[in-house]
Amino acid sequence: MDVEDLKKMWKKILIEEGLSETEFWKRRGVAQSVGNKKMRLGTIKYIEFINILESLGYEVTIKKGGK
């Protein structure tokens, strides 16, 4: 996954949840500019992203890909 894939996935998740970026970050107590920058640059920590997804009801699994 690259930064563009992350941004597309994030936008899709927000749309599915019926949330704006502003509303989402406000609920988490994070400044919108900080949250958006992390997503835009792909600098969000893995554990932070997993926690965000889980808070939205997503289940995250890791599996080894095929060769």
TAHUKA-V604747 format. One record per backbone hydrogen bond with DSSP energy under -0.5 kcal/mol. NH is the residue of the N-H (numbers start at 1). CO is the residue of the C=O. If there is no record, write none. Layout:
# TAHUKA-V604747
nh = (NH	NH)
co = (CO	CO)
This chain:
# TAHUKA-V604747
nh = (6	7	8	9	10	11	12	13	14	15	16	17	18	18	19	24	25	26	27	28	29	29	30	34	35	36	37	38	39	40	41	42	43	44	49	50	51	52	53	54	55	56	56	57	58	61)
co = (2	3	4	5	6	7	8	9	10	11	12	13	14	15	14	20	21	22	23	24	25	26	25	31	31	32	33	34	35	36	37	38	38	38	45	46	47	48	49	50	51	52	53	54	53	59)
